[in-house]
Amino acid sequence: MQITLAAVGRIKAGPEKDLFDHYIARLRWPFTLREVEEKKKLPPAQLKAREAELLLGVIPENAFLIALDERGREYGSIDFAQKLEGWIDQHGGNIAFAIGGADGHGDALKARANALWSLGKATWPHMLVRALIAEQLFRAHAIQTNHPYHRE
């Protein structure tokens, strides 16, 4: 089992990183964060395409890819835990999540994605999304193992 989070931008020291680190430290699954960044100033369409290329370059080839996207499916925590367990079982436990840049994912990444996941209708800061994913992964593990962290 391996979980990879590929994200545009580099998280800096601060409360978002502290929260992310807190949940990742509690997670019992192997986890890798891969951050990418395009330094060149590019027009939005070219930047999205380039960020997609960079993200695809750090996502394991055989991973089941879930792209964070506002048009994706919303899951409650229990539904997400069940879905994640199914993805792990069906795809050998190699799961990757992708967080795009400010303008979203490029077409190449969306075409490669096996699923689109939305965290709801609200817009979240990209650095905070890392912490939200880490918390939901920890919560999914708690649900799957009947850990008291998740209460219904």
N, C-alpha and C positions, 0 to 999 in steps of 0.2 A: 504494500500500500504506500502510495506517495501522493501528497497533495502539493500542487504548485500554484502560487498566486503570482501572475504576471501583471505588472502595473506600469502605466506611464507615469513618470515623475519619480523623484526620490524623496522619501519621507525624511524629515529632519527631526532633530530632538525637539520634544515638546509634548503636550498632552495627548495628541493623536497617536504619536509613536509609543508613548507610555501605555496607552490603552491597548493598542495593537500587541505590544510585547507582553502585556499582562495575560491576554487570552491565548496567545501562542505558547507561552510558558506552561499554561494549564492543559493545552491540547496534547493528547497522547498519540496522535498520528504523526508520522514523519511529514514535515512541512518545509517548503522552500519558498522564499520570496525572491522574485526576479524583477528588478526594476529597470526600465529602459527610458531613454530620453533622447530626443532629437534636438541637437544644439542649434541647427540652422533655422533661420526664420524662413518659413515656407507659407505659401497661401493655404488657407484652411483645408481645401480638398487634398492638396499634396501632403500636408501635414498628417491628415487622417490616414492616408495611404501609407506614408512612411512609418507612422506609429504602429499600424497593423503589421507591417513587415517586421519591425523590431520585436513586437510582441510574439509573433509567430516564430521568430528566431530563438526564443527562450522557452517556448512551450514544448514539452516532450512530444515527439511525433505520434506516439501511440496513446496519448492522453485523451480522455473524454473531456472535451472543452466546454465550459460554461462561461459565456460572455455576459457580463453585467450590461444590461441595456434597458432603457426606459420602456421599450415596447416588449420586453420579455414577460415571462409568466411570474406572477407573484405567488409566494408560498408562505403559509404560516409555518411556525417553527416545527411542529410535528410533521406536517406534510414535507417540509424540506428534509428533515431527518430521514423519513421513509424514502424519499426520492434519492437522496445521497446514498443510502444503503443499497438501493437498487442499482444505481450507477456503478458503485464500487463492485458489487457482485457481478454485474454484466460485463464490466470492462477491466477486470483485473486489478482494480484498486488504484489505477493511475488516473488521477483527476486533476484538472487544471481549471483555474478561474482567471478571467482576463478583465482588467479594468482599463478602459480606454482613456483618451485624453479629454480635454474640455469639450471637444466637438463630437465625441462618441467614437465608435469603432469604424474602421475602414471596411470596405466591401470584402476584401480578402479574408479578414478575420471573421466577419459574420458568416461568410460562406464555409469556413472551416469549423465554426462552432457547432457543437452537437445540441446545445440548448442555450436559450436566452433567459436570464434571470433578472427580474426587476425587484428592487428594494422598495417599491411603492411609487406613488405619484410625486412625492417630495423630491427635490433636488438636494443631493448630499455632497459635501466637499470630498474630492477624490481621496484625500489623505484619511478622512474619517471612514470612508467606505472600506478601507483595509481593516480597520478595527471592527466594523460591523460584520464583515465576512468572518474574521477570526472568532468573534463572539458566537455567530451562528454555527460555525464548525464545532466549537466547544459545546454549545448547547445541543447540537445534533448528536454528538458523542454521548453527552449526558442522558439524552432521551433513549438512545440505543442501549445504554448500559444501566438504565434505571437509577442513575445518579440523582441525588436530591436537588441538584442545581435547578433543574427544570421542574416547575410545579404547574399542574393544570388547574 
